[in-house]
Amino acid sequence: MNERREEAAAGLARIEGYLMSQAALREAREHGEAFARALTWLGAGEREEISRRFAEHHLDLHKKTLAATVFRAAELKAEYAHRYARLRRRVIGLALAAFGLGSLVLVLVTRP
């Protein structure tokens, strides 16, 4: 049952990735076309070339931004995992110290 959930989650992640890439591609093309349309002195072939190059540049920038975001997310995950482990050790240490101190006080108080 757990394997099916993981498989379904992986499938959904692939679909989401595909949809996101198609949206980025559509956005890049739209921006490229809008940019080229503003250059009214260009011929049709030149506008298509400018539009295509702008879209490629836009996609390249999008990929670099996404890669930087993924890298930073991995850095933050590692940093917070390290902080959490340190905090957990401190809390366990304090709990053990409190338990030990409480036990010592109880022994001293109940001593005849």
Secondary structure, DSSP 8 states (H G I E B T S, - for coil): -HHHHHHHHHHHHHHHHHHHHHHHHHHHHHHHHHHHHH-TTS-HHHHHHHHHHHHHHHHHHHHHHHHHHHHHHHHHHHHHHHHHHHHHHHHHHHHHHHHHHHHHHHHHHH--
